[in-house]
Amino acid sequence: MPEDGTVFAGDLVYNDMPPNLKFGNPASWVRAMDSLLATRVEVVVPGHGSLCGRTRLEELRSILTAAASVVQELTGTGSCDESSLAARLGVSEGSAHRLWGIARTGEEWPAWPYQGNAKPG
């Protein structure tokens, strides 16, 4: 509803909780946040959590940018402590597992079992 400055963001926006990176790519998500922030949006109806505004979009963008940086740092390394990564970014271990998979394979949707507890081989 651009005329009202309201966006129904669905799973793009998590409020009152960290974003779930288990099924998304932080770089793509940052681009989506940039698109939203380029509008006049003032009220955000998130997919998860209570109503929020531009400030939360900026916070999420910052979290996602940090996640993308960590993914770049990890690319090419041979090991990762997902618990430490989760704590560093303030995300779930499932999200950390997903990020490690992106870093390890370099693919946005890597062909490895990212659902569940299986570690990439």
N, C-alpha and C positions, 0 to 999 in steps of 0.2 A: 504494500500500500504506500507507494512513494509519495503521494500527495499528503499523507499523514505522517510521514517519516517513520513508518512502522514496517518491520520485516519479520516474517515468519521464517525463522532460520532452520528449523528442523535440526538434524544431527550435526549441522555445521557449528552450532554454538552450544556449549555446556556452561551452565552457570551454577554456582554453589558446589562445584566439584571439578576435578581436573578433566581435561579432554581425554577421550578414549582414542588413543592412537593405534589400537590393535588392528583396526580395519582401514586406516587411512594413511596417506602419505603427507608428512608435514609440509613438504615444499608445495604441493598442490593446495593444501589447506591454507597456507600463507597467501597464495595468490587469490584464493576465494575471499579471505579476510580483507585483502587490499581492495578488491572489487566492492565489498560492502562498505568499507571505510571511505571510499570515493563518492558515496552517495550522501544524502541528507539524513540518513537513518539516525533516529534518536531513541526509539523504543524497539527492543528486540524480544521476540517471543522465541525462546530457545527450545531446542529439542529436549533438553534436560535441565531441570532447575527452574527457578523463578524468573520473572521478567527482569530484564536488565537493559543497559544502554550502551552507548559508544565506548565508554570506559572499559566495559567487559570485553568488547571486540578488540580493543587495543591490548588488553592484558593477554587475551588468547593468542593474538598475533605474536606477542613477545614470547610466550611459552612455546609456540610452534616454531618460531625462528630459532630459539635455543635448541629445540629438538632437532631441527634440520642441521644445525651446526654440529651437534653431537654425532649425528649420522655421518656427516662428512669426516669428522675426526676418526670415527671407527672404521671407515672404509679401508679395507686392506689389512686390518689387524686380525690376528688369529684367535682372540678370545675376548670374552666380555662377561663381566659380572652383572647380570641383569638386575639383581637387587640394588646394587649401587647405582646403576643407571636409572632405575625407577626412582630412587630417593633423590638423585641429583636433579631430575626433571620434575619431580612431584607428580608422577604418573603411576599407573598400576604396573605390576610386573608383566601382565599381558601386553600392555602398550610398549614396555621396554623390549619385550620379546619381538614384537613386530618391528620396532625400530632397528634392532640388531639384524633382523632378516633383511631389511632394506639396505643397511650398511654392507652386509656381507655379500649380497648378490648384486647390488646396484640396480635392481629392478623395482619399479613402482609396485607391481603386484607379483612378487617373486613366487616361483613355482615350488613352494615348500609348505608344509602344514603349519600355518600360522594360528590355526584354531586349536585350542587344547594346550597340552603341556609339552608336546614334542619339540625338541631343540633342533634347529637347522643342522643338517649333517655336514 
